[in-house]
Structures are given as C-alpha cells and as structure tokens.
Amino acid sequence: MTPKYNAKEIALYLAKEENIPLVLGSATPDISTYYKLEKQNAVITLTERANSAELPKIEIIDMKQELAMRKQINA
C-alpha cells in the first residue's frame, strides 16, 4: 500500500520537532537503531525481567564453523 513509512522514524522526527524525549524499547532491537544509540551513549539495558523472571540462556554460534561441520558430515 502507499504511502509507506517507518513508524520509528516518524516518532523520532516528531520527538525532535516537539523537543520531547522518546523511549524506544525492544527485546530484539533493530541493529541499526541499536548502533546509532550506542554511538550516542543512549542505550539503557535492563538486567532483569518483569516479575523477576529468569533471563534466557544465550549461546553465540560461529556460523562459519557450523557450516563447515555440516559440510564434513554431509561429505
């Protein structure tokens, strides 16, 4: 459909025009937004969840190694 717009960009524009603070919150932030805010030292990280729920376990996987292992298995 037309017109297309980015709601986050509109919110940023309106906040700047009206000189009001804007709080963006996400469990999975857009990488470009996170990078911009990190450069401005404007990232606030929550260290615990609501109702003291446990934070998820995070595992970083090197996909190059993962793909190499799969190629070896399938060879």
mmJSON file of the N, C-alpha and C atoms, coordinates in Angstrom:
{"data_MODEL":{"atom_site":{
"group_PDB":["ATOM","ATOM","ATOM","ATOM","ATOM","ATOM","ATOM","ATOM","ATOM","ATOM","ATOM","ATOM","ATOM","ATOM","ATOM","ATOM","ATOM","ATOM","ATOM","ATOM","ATOM","ATOM","ATOM","ATOM","ATOM","ATOM","ATOM","ATOM","ATOM","ATOM","ATOM","ATOM","ATOM","ATOM","ATOM","ATOM","ATOM","ATOM","ATOM","ATOM","ATOM","ATOM","ATOM","ATOM","ATOM","ATOM","ATOM","ATOM","ATOM","ATOM","ATOM","ATOM","ATOM","ATOM","ATOM","ATOM","ATOM","ATOM","ATOM","ATOM","ATOM","ATOM","ATOM","ATOM","ATOM","ATOM","ATOM","ATOM","ATOM","ATOM","ATOM","ATOM","ATOM","ATOM","ATOM","ATOM","ATOM","ATOM","ATOM","ATOM","ATOM","ATOM","ATOM","ATOM","ATOM","ATOM","ATOM","ATOM","ATOM","ATOM","ATOM","ATOM","ATOM","ATOM","ATOM","ATOM","ATOM","ATOM","ATOM","ATOM","ATOM","ATOM","ATOM","ATOM","ATOM","ATOM","ATOM","ATOM","ATOM","ATOM","ATOM","ATOM","ATOM","ATOM","ATOM","ATOM","ATOM","ATOM","ATOM","ATOM","ATOM","ATOM","ATOM","ATOM","ATOM","ATOM","ATOM","ATOM","ATOM","ATOM","ATOM","ATOM","ATOM","ATOM","ATOM","ATOM","ATOM","ATOM","ATOM","ATOM","ATOM","ATOM","ATOM","ATOM","ATOM","ATOM","ATOM","ATOM","ATOM","ATOM","ATOM","ATOM","ATOM","ATOM","ATOM","ATOM","ATOM","ATOM","ATOM","ATOM","ATOM","ATOM","ATOM","ATOM","ATOM","ATOM","ATOM","ATOM","ATOM","ATOM","ATOM","ATOM","ATOM","ATOM","ATOM","ATOM","ATOM","ATOM","ATOM","ATOM","ATOM","ATOM","ATOM","ATOM","ATOM","ATOM","ATOM","ATOM","ATOM","ATOM","ATOM","ATOM","ATOM","ATOM","ATOM","ATOM","ATOM","ATOM","ATOM","ATOM","ATOM","ATOM","ATOM","ATOM","ATOM","ATOM","ATOM","ATOM","ATOM","ATOM","ATOM","ATOM","ATOM","ATOM","ATOM","ATOM","ATOM","ATOM","ATOM","ATOM","ATOM","ATOM","ATOM","ATOM","ATOM"],
"id":[1,2,3,4,5,6,7,8,9,10,11,12,13,14,15,16,17,18,19,20,21,22,23,24,25,26,27,28,29,30,31,32,33,34,35,36,37,38,39,40,41,42,43,44,45,46,47,48,49,50,51,52,53,54,55,56,57,58,59,60,61,62,63,64,65,66,67,68,69,70,71,72,73,74,75,76,77,78,79,80,81,82,83,84,85,86,87,88,89,90,91,92,93,94,95,96,97,98,99,100,101,102,103,104,105,106,107,108,109,110,111,112,113,114,115,116,117,118,119,120,121,122,123,124,125,126,127,128,129,130,131,132,133,134,135,136,137,138,139,140,141,142,143,144,145,146,147,148,149,150,151,152,153,154,155,156,157,158,159,160,161,162,163,164,165,166,167,168,169,170,171,172,173,174,175,176,177,178,179,180,181,182,183,184,185,186,187,188,189,190,191,192,193,194,195,196,197,198,199,200,201,202,203,204,205,206,207,208,209,210,211,212,213,214,215,216,217,218,219,220,221,222,223,224,225],
"type_symbol":["N","C","C","N","C","C","N","C","C","N","C","C","N","C","C","N","C","C","N","C","C","N","C","C","N","C","C","N","C","C","N","C","C","N","C","C","N","C","C","N","C","C","N","C","C","N","C","C","N","C","C","N","C","C","N","C","C","N","C","C","N","C","C","N","C","C","N","C","C","N","C","C","N","C","C","N","C","C","N","C","C","N","C","C","N","C","C","N","C","C","N","C","C","N","C","C","N","C","C","N","C","C","N","C","C","N","C","C","N","C","C","N","C","C","N","C","C","N","C","C","N","C","C","N","C","C","N","C","C","N","C","C","N","C","C","N","C","C","N","C","C","N","C","C","N","C","C","N","C","C","N","C","C","N","C","C","N","C","C","N","C","C","N","C","C","N","C","C","N","C","C","N","C","C","N","C","C","N","C","C","N","C","C","N","C","C","N","C","C","N","C","C","N","C","C","N","C","C","N","C","C","N","C","C","N","C","C","N","C","C","N","C","C","N","C","C","N","C","C","N","C","C","N","C","C"],
"label_atom_id":["N","CA","C","N","CA","C","N","CA","C","N","CA","C","N","CA","C","N","CA","C","N","CA","C","N","CA","C","N","CA","C","N","CA","C","N","CA","C","N","CA","C","N","CA","C","N","CA","C","N","CA","C","N","CA","C","N","CA","C","N","CA","C","N","CA","C","N","CA","C","N","CA","C","N","CA","C","N","CA","C","N","CA","C","N","CA","C","N","CA","C","N","CA","C","N","CA","C","N","CA","C","N","CA","C","N","CA","C","N","CA","C","N","CA","C","N","CA","C","N","CA","C","N","CA","C","N","CA","C","N","CA","C","N","CA","C","N","CA","C","N","CA","C","N","CA","C","N","CA","C","N","CA","C","N","CA","C","N","CA","C","N","CA","C","N","CA","C","N","CA","C","N","CA","C","N","CA","C","N","CA","C","N","CA","C","N","CA","C","N","CA","C","N","CA","C","N","CA","C","N","CA","C","N","CA","C","N","CA","C","N","CA","C","N","CA","C","N","CA","C","N","CA","C","N","CA","C","N","CA","C","N","CA","C","N","CA","C","N","CA","C","N","CA","C","N","CA","C","N","CA","C","N","CA","C","N","CA","C","N","CA","C"],
"label_alt_id":[null,null,null,null,null,null,null,null,null,null,null,null,null,null,null,null,null,null,null,null,null,null,null,null,null,null,null,null,null,null,null,null,null,null,null,null,null,null,null,null,null,null,null,null,null,null,null,null,null,null,null,null,null,null,null,null,null,null,null,null,null,null,null,null,null,null,null,null,null,null,null,null,null,null,null,null,null,null,null,null,null,null,null,null,null,null,null,null,null,null,null,null,null,null,null,null,null,null,null,null,null,null,null,null,null,null,null,null,null,null,null,null,null,null,null,null,null,null,null,null,null,null,null,null,null,null,null,null,null,null,null,null,null,null,null,null,null,null,null,null,null,null,null,null,null,null,null,null,null,null,null,null,null,null,null,null,null,null,null,null,null,null,null,null,null,null,null,null,null,null,null,null,null,null,null,null,null,null,null,null,null,null,null,null,null,null,null,null,null,null,null,null,null,null,null,null,null,null,null,null,null,null,null,null,null,null,null,null,null,null,null,null,null,null,null,null,null,null,null,null,null,null,null,null,null],
"label_comp_id":["MET","MET","MET","THR","THR","THR","PRO","PRO","PRO","LYS","LYS","LYS","TYR","TYR","TYR","ASN","ASN","ASN","ALA","ALA","ALA","LYS","LYS","LYS","GLU","GLU","GLU","ILE","ILE","ILE","ALA","ALA","ALA","LEU","LEU","LEU","TYR","TYR","TYR","LEU","LEU","LEU","ALA","ALA","ALA","LYS","LYS","LYS","GLU","GLU","GLU","GLU","GLU","GLU","ASN","ASN","ASN","ILE","ILE","ILE","PRO","PRO","PRO","LEU","LEU","LEU","VAL","VAL","VAL","LEU","LEU","LEU","GLY","GLY","GLY","SER","SER","SER","ALA","ALA","ALA","THR","THR","THR","PRO","PRO","PRO","ASP","ASP","ASP","ILE","ILE","ILE","SER","SER","SER","THR","THR","THR","TYR","TYR","TYR","TYR","TYR","TYR","LYS","LYS","LYS","LEU","LEU","LEU","GLU","GLU","GLU","LYS","LYS","LYS","GLN","GLN","GLN","ASN","ASN","ASN","ALA","ALA","ALA","VAL","VAL","VAL","ILE","ILE","ILE","THR","THR","THR","LEU","LEU","LEU","THR","THR","THR","GLU","GLU","GLU","ARG","ARG","ARG","ALA","ALA","ALA","ASN","ASN","ASN","SER","SER","SER","ALA","ALA","ALA","GLU","GLU","GLU","LEU","LEU","LEU","PRO","PRO","PRO","LYS","LYS","LYS","ILE","ILE","ILE","GLU","GLU","GLU","ILE","ILE","ILE","ILE","ILE","ILE","ASP","ASP","ASP","MET","MET","MET","LYS","LYS","LYS","GLN","GLN","GLN","GLU","GLU","GLU","LEU","LEU","LEU","ALA","ALA","ALA","MET","MET","MET","ARG","ARG","ARG","LYS","LYS","LYS","GLN","GLN","GLN","ILE","ILE","ILE","ASN","ASN","ASN","ALA","ALA","ALA"],
"label_asym_id":["A","A","A","A","A","A","A","A","A","A","A","A","A","A","A","A","A","A","A","A","A","A","A","A","A","A","A","A","A","A","A","A","A","A","A","A","A","A","A","A","A","A","A","A","A","A","A","A","A","A","A","A","A","A","A","A","A","A","A","A","A","A","A","A","A","A","A","A","A","A","A","A","A","A","A","A","A","A","A","A","A","A","A","A","A","A","A","A","A","A","A","A","A","A","A","A","A","A","A","A","A","A","A","A","A","A","A","A","A","A","A","A","A","A","A","A","A","A","A","A","A","A","A","A","A","A","A","A","A","A","A","A","A","A","A","A","A","A","A","A","A","A","A","A","A","A","A","A","A","A","A","A","A","A","A","A","A","A","A","A","A","A","A","A","A","A","A","A","A","A","A","A","A","A","A","A","A","A","A","A","A","A","A","A","A","A","A","A","A","A","A","A","A","A","A","A","A","A","A","A","A","A","A","A","A","A","A","A","A","A","A","A","A","A","A","A","A","A","A","A","A","A","A","A","A"],
"label_entity_id":["1","1","1","1","1","1","1","1","1","1","1","1","1","1","1","1","1","1","1","1","1","1","1","1","1","1","1","1","1","1","1","1","1","1","1","1","1","1","1","1","1","1","1","1","1","1","1","1","1","1","1","1","1","1","1","1","1","1","1","1","1","1","1","1","1","1","1","1","1","1","1","1","1","1","1","1","1","1","1","1","1","1","1","1","1","1","1","1","1","1","1","1","1","1","1","1","1","1","1","1","1","1","1","1","1","1","1","1","1","1","1","1","1","1","1","1","1","1","1","1","1","1","1","1","1","1","1","1","1","1","1","1","1","1","1","1","1","1","1","1","1","1","1","1","1","1","1","1","1","1","1","1","1","1","1","1","1","1","1","1","1","1","1","1","1","1","1","1","1","1","1","1","1","1","1","1","1","1","1","1","1","1","1","1","1","1","1","1","1","1","1","1","1","1","1","1","1","1","1","1","1","1","1","1","1","1","1","1","1","1","1","1","1","1","1","1","1","1","1","1","1","1","1","1","1"],
"label_seq_id":[1,1,1,2,2,2,3,3,3,4,4,4,5,5,5,6,6,6,7,7,7,8,8,8,9,9,9,10,10,10,11,11,11,12,12,12,13,13,13,14,14,14,15,15,15,16,16,16,17,17,17,18,18,18,19,19,19,20,20,20,21,21,21,22,22,22,23,23,23,24,24,24,25,25,25,26,26,26,27,27,27,28,28,28,29,29,29,30,30,30,31,31,31,32,32,32,33,33,33,34,34,34,35,35,35,36,36,36,37,37,37,38,38,38,39,39,39,40,40,40,41,41,41,42,42,42,43,43,43,44,44,44,45,45,45,46,46,46,47,47,47,48,48,48,49,49,49,50,50,50,51,51,51,52,52,52,53,53,53,54,54,54,55,55,55,56,56,56,57,57,57,58,58,58,59,59,59,60,60,60,61,61,61,62,62,62,63,63,63,64,64,64,65,65,65,66,66,66,67,67,67,68,68,68,69,69,69,70,70,70,71,71,71,72,72,72,73,73,73,74,74,74,75,75,75],
"pdbx_PDB_ins_code":[null,null,null,null,null,null,null,null,null,null,null,null,null,null,null,null,null,null,null,null,null,null,null,null,null,null,null,null,null,null,null,null,null,null,null,null,null,null,null,null,null,null,null,null,null,null,null,null,null,null,null,null,null,null,null,null,null,null,null,null,null,null,null,null,null,null,null,null,null,null,null,null,null,null,null,null,null,null,null,null,null,null,null,null,null,null,null,null,null,null,null,null,null,null,null,null,null,null,null,null,null,null,null,null,null,null,null,null,null,null,null,null,null,null,null,null,null,null,null,null,null,null,null,null,null,null,null,null,null,null,null,null,null,null,null,null,null,null,null,null,null,null,null,null,null,null,null,null,null,null,null,null,null,null,null,null,null,null,null,null,null,null,null,null,null,null,null,null,null,null,null,null,null,null,null,null,null,null,null,null,null,null,null,null,null,null,null,null,null,null,null,null,null,null,null,null,null,null,null,null,null,null,null,null,null,null,null,null,null,null,null,null,null,null,null,null,null,null,null,null,null,null,null,null,null],
"Cartn_x":[0.836,0.0,0.876,0.306,1.016,0.235,0.776,2.211,2.778,4.072,4.761,5.619,5.701,6.51,7.043,8.064,8.671,8.195,7.381,6.804,7.878,8.992,10.072,10.672,10.873,11.425,10.461,9.168,8.167,8.189,8.268,8.325,9.565,10.705,11.944,11.811,11.222,11.04,10.133,8.983,8.045,8.651,9.377,10.018,11.021,11.783,12.765,12.065,11.014,10.276,9.631,9.095,8.396,9.311,10.592,11.575,11.116,10.727,10.302,11.145,11.374,12.16,11.368,12.079,11.469,12.156,11.362,11.894,11.503,12.502,12.274,12.627,11.749,12.021,11.771,12.69,12.53,13.407,12.879,13.686,14.669,14.316,15.166,15.288,16.132,16.203,16.774,16.317,16.857,18.346,19.185,20.642,21.102,20.494,20.915,20.521,19.342,18.917,19.816,20.105,20.962,22.339,22.887,24.207,24.205,23.186,23.099,23.022,22.175,22.016,23.249,23.919,25.145,26.213,26.303,27.271,26.971,25.701,25.294,25.311,25.735,25.757,24.359,23.339,21.951,21.238,21.993,21.381,21.265,20.074,19.84,19.45,20.182,19.931,19.283,18.188,17.545,18.288,18.606,19.377,18.503,17.22,16.315,14.951,14.184,12.865,11.794,10.643,9.494,9.159,8.675,8.315,9.503,10.704,11.935,12.05,11.452,11.567,13.023,13.411,14.793,15.122,16.297,16.748,17.087,16.883,17.17,18.662,19.017,20.406,20.766,21.922,22.354,23.606,23.62,24.774,25.134,26.369,26.835,27.461,26.996,27.472,28.143,29.366,30.08,29.526,28.739,28.067,29.052,30.234,31.241,31.668,31.916,32.292,31.13,29.924,28.734,28.549,28.672,28.509,29.627,30.848,31.976,31.75,31.246,30.968,29.87,28.853,27.761,28.243,29.151,29.715,30.514,31.27,32.044,31.127,30.041,29.111,28.419,28.067,27.337,28.256,29.573,30.516,30.694],
"Cartn_y":[-1.191,0.0,1.248,2.323,3.594,4.593,5.499,5.69,4.73,4.491,3.639,4.531,4.18,4.954,4.054,4.535,3.838,4.534,3.858,4.456,4.955,4.238,4.646,5.978,6.123,7.372,8.535,8.289,9.33,9.743,8.753,9.05,9.871,9.496,10.248,11.684,11.845,13.171,14.032,13.484,14.24,14.592,13.672,13.94,15.08,15.066,16.134,17.477,17.47,18.697,19.306,18.463,18.933,19.027,18.654,18.702,17.893,16.652,15.77,14.494,13.87,12.63,11.485,10.576,9.4,8.171,7.224,5.973,4.863,4.191,3.039,1.806,0.842,-0.359,-1.602,-2.558,-3.804,-4.878,-6.091,-7.22,-7.609,-7.274,-7.577,-6.321,-5.373,-4.091,-4.227,-3.348,-3.239,-2.903,-3.611,-3.444,-2.032,-1.411,-0.059,0.952,0.789,1.68,1.497,0.248,-0.032,0.599,0.472,1.024,2.542,3.198,4.664,5.117,4.45,4.839,4.514,3.417,3.062,4.132,4.648,5.711,6.976,7.201,8.386,8.118,6.911,6.508,6.636,6.21,6.367,5.037,3.945,2.634,2.332,1.954,1.52,0.058,-0.792,-2.225,-2.674,-3.401,-3.97,-5.255,-5.39,-6.559,-7.658,-7.363,-8.394,-8.194,-9.246,-9.222,-8.848,-8.462,-8.174,-9.413,-9.212,-10.307,-11.2,-10.696,-11.434,-12.739,-12.788,-13.978,-14.155,-15.391,-15.706,-15.232,-14.628,-14.221,-15.469,-15.414,-16.599,-16.876,-18.141,-18.518,-18.136,-17.552,-17.107,-17.869,-18.365,-19.075,-18.468,-18.032,-17.459,-18.567,-18.68,-19.744,-19.121,-19.541,-19.105,-19.905,-19.257,-19.959,-20.488,-19.878,-20.411,-21.806,-21.956,-23.265,-24.242,-23.764,-24.619,-25.167,-24.304,-24.733,-25.677,-25.399,-26.275,-27.674,-27.749,-29.049,-29.786,-29.08,-29.718,-30.24,-29.498,-29.955,-31.239,-31.325,-32.524,-33.711,-33.492,-34.578,-35.067,-34.138,-34.492,-34.997,-34.866,-35.274,-36.775],
"Cartn_z":[0.0,0.0,0.0,-0.447,-0.488,0.35,1.077,1.26,2.291,2.187,3.151,4.048,5.295,6.217,7.317,7.982,9.097,10.371,11.167,12.373,13.334,13.415,14.318,13.864,12.545,12.005,12.234,12.08,12.327,13.795,14.699,16.135,16.465,15.882,16.113,15.612,14.438,13.854,14.744,15.135,15.966,17.322,17.914,19.205,19.074,17.978,17.759,17.521,16.694,16.392,17.638,18.492,19.693,20.909,20.719,21.796,23.023,22.751,23.831,23.787,24.937,24.939,24.304,23.695,23.086,23.653,24.106,24.637,23.671,23.104,22.242,23.059,23.081,23.858,23.035,23.132,22.405,23.02,23.053,23.492,22.383,21.153,19.992,19.138,19.551,18.844,17.44,16.571,15.226,15.339,14.605,14.755,14.403,13.39,13.013,14.084,14.67,15.75,16.96,17.311,18.456,18.257,17.049,16.752,16.9,16.336,16.427,17.875,18.66,20.054,20.875,20.547,21.253,21.027,19.803,19.497,20.298,20.609,21.381,22.884,23.248,24.657,25.266,24.503,24.927,25.102,25.244,25.412,26.905,27.306,28.682,28.61,29.304,29.263,30.561,30.424,31.602,31.969,33.226,33.658,34.234,34.416,34.887,34.246,34.229,33.622,34.635,34.097,34.961,35.777,36.957,37.877,38.2,38.063,38.36,37.58,36.395,35.54,35.131,34.894,34.549,33.134,32.966,31.64,30.826,29.522,28.704,28.624,28.439,28.227,26.793,26.596,25.278,24.888,23.673,23.151,21.802,21.661,20.404,19.577,18.345,17.459,16.246,15.978,14.781,13.606,12.763,11.674,10.627,10.517,9.591,10.039,11.343,11.874,11.759,12.04,11.969,10.548,9.549,8.162,7.733,8.195,7.863,8.439,9.662,10.284,9.519,9.077,8.335,6.979,6.356,5.078,5.285,6.376,6.678,6.927,7.623,7.923,6.656,5.775,4.554,3.428,3.618,2.563,2.512],
"occupancy":[1.0,1.0,1.0,1.0,1.0,1.0,1.0,1.0,1.0,1.0,1.0,1.0,1.0,1.0,1.0,1.0,1.0,1.0,1.0,1.0,1.0,1.0,1.0,1.0,1.0,1.0,1.0,1.0,1.0,1.0,1.0,1.0,1.0,1.0,1.0,1.0,1.0,1.0,1.0,1.0,1.0,1.0,1.0,1.0,1.0,1.0,1.0,1.0,1.0,1.0,1.0,1.0,1.0,1.0,1.0,1.0,1.0,1.0,1.0,1.0,1.0,1.0,1.0,1.0,1.0,1.0,1.0,1.0,1.0,1.0,1.0,1.0,1.0,1.0,1.0,1.0,1.0,1.0,1.0,1.0,1.0,1.0,1.0,1.0,1.0,1.0,1.0,1.0,1.0,1.0,1.0,1.0,1.0,1.0,1.0,1.0,1.0,1.0,1.0,1.0,1.0,1.0,1.0,1.0,1.0,1.0,1.0,1.0,1.0,1.0,1.0,1.0,1.0,1.0,1.0,1.0,1.0,1.0,1.0,1.0,1.0,1.0,1.0,1.0,1.0,1.0,1.0,1.0,1.0,1.0,1.0,1.0,1.0,1.0,1.0,1.0,1.0,1.0,1.0,1.0,1.0,1.0,1.0,1.0,1.0,1.0,1.0,1.0,1.0,1.0,1.0,1.0,1.0,1.0,1.0,1.0,1.0,1.0,1.0,1.0,1.0,1.0,1.0,1.0,1.0,1.0,1.0,1.0,1.0,1.0,1.0,1.0,1.0,1.0,1.0,1.0,1.0,1.0,1.0,1.0,1.0,1.0,1.0,1.0,1.0,1.0,1.0,1.0,1.0,1.0,1.0,1.0,1.0,1.0,1.0,1.0,1.0,1.0,1.0,1.0,1.0,1.0,1.0,1.0,1.0,1.0,1.0,1.0,1.0,1.0,1.0,1.0,1.0,1.0,1.0,1.0,1.0,1.0,1.0,1.0,1.0,1.0,1.0,1.0,1.0],
"B_iso_or_equiv":[0.0,0.0,0.0,0.0,0.0,0.0,0.0,0.0,0.0,0.0,0.0,0.0,0.0,0.0,0.0,0.0,0.0,0.0,0.0,0.0,0.0,0.0,0.0,0.0,0.0,0.0,0.0,0.0,0.0,0.0,0.0,0.0,0.0,0.0,0.0,0.0,0.0,0.0,0.0,0.0,0.0,0.0,0.0,0.0,0.0,0.0,0.0,0.0,0.0,0.0,0.0,0.0,0.0,0.0,0.0,0.0,0.0,0.0,0.0,0.0,0.0,0.0,0.0,0.0,0.0,0.0,0.0,0.0,0.0,0.0,0.0,0.0,0.0,0.0,0.0,0.0,0.0,0.0,0.0,0.0,0.0,0.0,0.0,0.0,0.0,0.0,0.0,0.0,0.0,0.0,0.0,0.0,0.0,0.0,0.0,0.0,0.0,0.0,0.0,0.0,0.0,0.0,0.0,0.0,0.0,0.0,0.0,0.0,0.0,0.0,0.0,0.0,0.0,0.0,0.0,0.0,0.0,0.0,0.0,0.0,0.0,0.0,0.0,0.0,0.0,0.0,0.0,0.0,0.0,0.0,0.0,0.0,0.0,0.0,0.0,0.0,0.0,0.0,0.0,0.0,0.0,0.0,0.0,0.0,0.0,0.0,0.0,0.0,0.0,0.0,0.0,0.0,0.0,0.0,0.0,0.0,0.0,0.0,0.0,0.0,0.0,0.0,0.0,0.0,0.0,0.0,0.0,0.0,0.0,0.0,0.0,0.0,0.0,0.0,0.0,0.0,0.0,0.0,0.0,0.0,0.0,0.0,0.0,0.0,0.0,0.0,0.0,0.0,0.0,0.0,0.0,0.0,0.0,0.0,0.0,0.0,0.0,0.0,0.0,0.0,0.0,0.0,0.0,0.0,0.0,0.0,0.0,0.0,0.0,0.0,0.0,0.0,0.0,0.0,0.0,0.0,0.0,0.0,0.0,0.0,0.0,0.0,0.0,0.0,0.0],
"pdbx_formal_charge":[null,null,null,null,null,null,null,null,null,null,null,null,null,null,null,null,null,null,null,null,null,null,null,null,null,null,null,null,null,null,null,null,null,null,null,null,null,null,null,null,null,null,null,null,null,null,null,null,null,null,null,null,null,null,null,null,null,null,null,null,null,null,null,null,null,null,null,null,null,null,null,null,null,null,null,null,null,null,null,null,null,null,null,null,null,null,null,null,null,null,null,null,null,null,null,null,null,null,null,null,null,null,null,null,null,null,null,null,null,null,null,null,null,null,null,null,null,null,null,null,null,null,null,null,null,null,null,null,null,null,null,null,null,null,null,null,null,null,null,null,null,null,null,null,null,null,null,null,null,null,null,null,null,null,null,null,null,null,null,null,null,null,null,null,null,null,null,null,null,null,null,null,null,null,null,null,null,null,null,null,null,null,null,null,null,null,null,null,null,null,null,null,null,null,null,null,null,null,null,null,null,null,null,null,null,null,null,null,null,null,null,null,null,null,null,null,null,null,null,null,null,null,null,null,null],
"auth_seq_id":[1,1,1,2,2,2,3,3,3,4,4,4,5,5,5,6,6,6,7,7,7,8,8,8,9,9,9,10,10,10,11,11,11,12,12,12,13,13,13,14,14,14,15,15,15,16,16,16,17,17,17,18,18,18,19,19,19,20,20,20,21,21,21,22,22,22,23,23,23,24,24,24,25,25,25,26,26,26,27,27,27,28,28,28,29,29,29,30,30,30,31,31,31,32,32,32,33,33,33,34,34,34,35,35,35,36,36,36,37,37,37,38,38,38,39,39,39,40,40,40,41,41,41,42,42,42,43,43,43,44,44,44,45,45,45,46,46,46,47,47,47,48,48,48,49,49,49,50,50,50,51,51,51,52,52,52,53,53,53,54,54,54,55,55,55,56,56,56,57,57,57,58,58,58,59,59,59,60,60,60,61,61,61,62,62,62,63,63,63,64,64,64,65,65,65,66,66,66,67,67,67,68,68,68,69,69,69,70,70,70,71,71,71,72,72,72,73,73,73,74,74,74,75,75,75],
"auth_comp_id":["MET","MET","MET","THR","THR","THR","PRO","PRO","PRO","LYS","LYS","LYS","TYR","TYR","TYR","ASN","ASN","ASN","ALA","ALA","ALA","LYS","LYS","LYS","GLU","GLU","GLU","ILE","ILE","ILE","ALA","ALA","ALA","LEU","LEU","LEU","TYR","TYR","TYR","LEU","LEU","LEU","ALA","ALA","ALA","LYS","LYS","LYS","GLU","GLU","GLU","GLU","GLU","GLU","ASN","ASN","ASN","ILE","ILE","ILE","PRO","PRO","PRO","LEU","LEU","LEU","VAL","VAL","VAL","LEU","LEU","LEU","GLY","GLY","GLY","SER","SER","SER","ALA","ALA","ALA","THR","THR","THR","PRO","PRO","PRO","ASP","ASP","ASP","ILE","ILE","ILE","SER","SER","SER","THR","THR","THR","TYR","TYR","TYR","TYR","TYR","TYR","LYS","LYS","LYS","LEU","LEU","LEU","GLU","GLU","GLU","LYS","LYS","LYS","GLN","GLN","GLN","ASN","ASN","ASN","ALA","ALA","ALA","VAL","VAL","VAL","ILE","ILE","ILE","THR","THR","THR","LEU","LEU","LEU","THR","THR","THR","GLU","GLU","GLU","ARG","ARG","ARG","ALA","ALA","ALA","ASN","ASN","ASN","SER","SER","SER","ALA","ALA","ALA","GLU","GLU","GLU","LEU","LEU","LEU","PRO","PRO","PRO","LYS","LYS","LYS","ILE","ILE","ILE","GLU","GLU","GLU","ILE","ILE","ILE","ILE","ILE","ILE","ASP","ASP","ASP","MET","MET","MET","LYS","LYS","LYS","GLN","GLN","GLN","GLU","GLU","GLU","LEU","LEU","LEU","ALA","ALA","ALA","MET","MET","MET","ARG","ARG","ARG","LYS","LYS","LYS","GLN","GLN","GLN","ILE","ILE","ILE","ASN","ASN","ASN","ALA","ALA","ALA"],
"auth_asym_id":["A","A","A","A","A","A","A","A","A","A","A","A","A","A","A","A","A","A","A","A","A","A","A","A","A","A","A","A","A","A","A","A","A","A","A","A","A","A","A","A","A","A","A","A","A","A","A","A","A","A","A","A","A","A","A","A","A","A","A","A","A","A","A","A","A","A","A","A","A","A","A","A","A","A","A","A","A","A","A","A","A","A","A","A","A","A","A","A","A","A","A","A","A","A","A","A","A","A","A","A","A","A","A","A","A","A","A","A","A","A","A","A","A","A","A","A","A","A","A","A","A","A","A","A","A","A","A","A","A","A","A","A","A","A","A","A","A","A","A","A","A","A","A","A","A","A","A","A","A","A","A","A","A","A","A","A","A","A","A","A","A","A","A","A","A","A","A","A","A","A","A","A","A","A","A","A","A","A","A","A","A","A","A","A","A","A","A","A","A","A","A","A","A","A","A","A","A","A","A","A","A","A","A","A","A","A","A","A","A","A","A","A","A","A","A","A","A","A","A","A","A","A","A","A","A"],
"auth_atom_id":["N","CA","C","N","CA","C","N","CA","C","N","CA","C","N","CA","C","N","CA","C","N","CA","C","N","CA","C","N","CA","C","N","CA","C","N","CA","C","N","CA","C","N","CA","C","N","CA","C","N","CA","C","N","CA","C","N","CA","C","N","CA","C","N","CA","C","N","CA","C","N","CA","C","N","CA","C","N","CA","C","N","CA","C","N","CA","C","N","CA","C","N","CA","C","N","CA","C","N","CA","C","N","CA","C","N","CA","C","N","CA","C","N","CA","C","N","CA","C","N","CA","C","N","CA","C","N","CA","C","N","CA","C","N","CA","C","N","CA","C","N","CA","C","N","CA","C","N","CA","C","N","CA","C","N","CA","C","N","CA","C","N","CA","C","N","CA","C","N","CA","C","N","CA","C","N","CA","C","N","CA","C","N","CA","C","N","CA","C","N","CA","C","N","CA","C","N","CA","C","N","CA","C","N","CA","C","N","CA","C","N","CA","C","N","CA","C","N","CA","C","N","CA","C","N","CA","C","N","CA","C","N","CA","C","N","CA","C","N","CA","C","N","CA","C","N","CA","C","N","CA","C","N","CA","C","N","CA","C","N","CA","C"],
"pdbx_PDB_model_num":[1,1,1,1,1,1,1,1,1,1,1,1,1,1,1,1,1,1,1,1,1,1,1,1,1,1,1,1,1,1,1,1,1,1,1,1,1,1,1,1,1,1,1,1,1,1,1,1,1,1,1,1,1,1,1,1,1,1,1,1,1,1,1,1,1,1,1,1,1,1,1,1,1,1,1,1,1,1,1,1,1,1,1,1,1,1,1,1,1,1,1,1,1,1,1,1,1,1,1,1,1,1,1,1,1,1,1,1,1,1,1,1,1,1,1,1,1,1,1,1,1,1,1,1,1,1,1,1,1,1,1,1,1,1,1,1,1,1,1,1,1,1,1,1,1,1,1,1,1,1,1,1,1,1,1,1,1,1,1,1,1,1,1,1,1,1,1,1,1,1,1,1,1,1,1,1,1,1,1,1,1,1,1,1,1,1,1,1,1,1,1,1,1,1,1,1,1,1,1,1,1,1,1,1,1,1,1,1,1,1,1,1,1,1,1,1,1,1,1,1,1,1,1,1,1]
}}}
